[in-house]
Amino acid sequence: MIFLLTLPFRVLGLGFKLGRGSTKVTHRTLRLVGYRRLFVLGTGVAIGLMIAPMPGDRMRARVKTMVEGLAGGGPADLAAKVRDELSSSPRTWHLPQPGVVATQGRVVLTGEVPHATAAGDLERAAAAVKGVLEVDNQLRVASN
């Protein structure tokens, strides 16, 4: 790499020693450039914080919402995650799968289950999914 940088000087016969000298101080120069980069990065972050358009807590919430949107954290995906968990959980995979509707972290379970223990197991499994804030258990116990 350094050879390519010094090639024009070597071809013209100008500054041959300048080209060789640059290879001797490469380590020190790179260290200095590294420290300068950190300083410039820190200065940029400080300036950015000073001129931020909104308070930090609102900005963090906005960034979190954007990241969840990119990662597919919408309500339809939350319902799909809950359905997947209910169908794969060892306590609930064998039970009749309920209807799942998710709205802003609130999950509504609807349908019919064979016994009250099954309704509790389905509710606990749904509540364990990341992103679920509340579970509304509207499951009906089948009468035999």
ABEGO torsion letter per residue (X at the ends): XAAAAAAAAAAAGBGAAAAAAAAAAAAAAAAAAAAAAAAAAAAAAAAAAAABABBAAAAAAAAAAAAAAAAGABAAAAAAAAAAAAAABAAAAABBBBBBBBBGGBBBBBEBBABAAAAAAAAAAAAABBGBABBBBABBBBBX
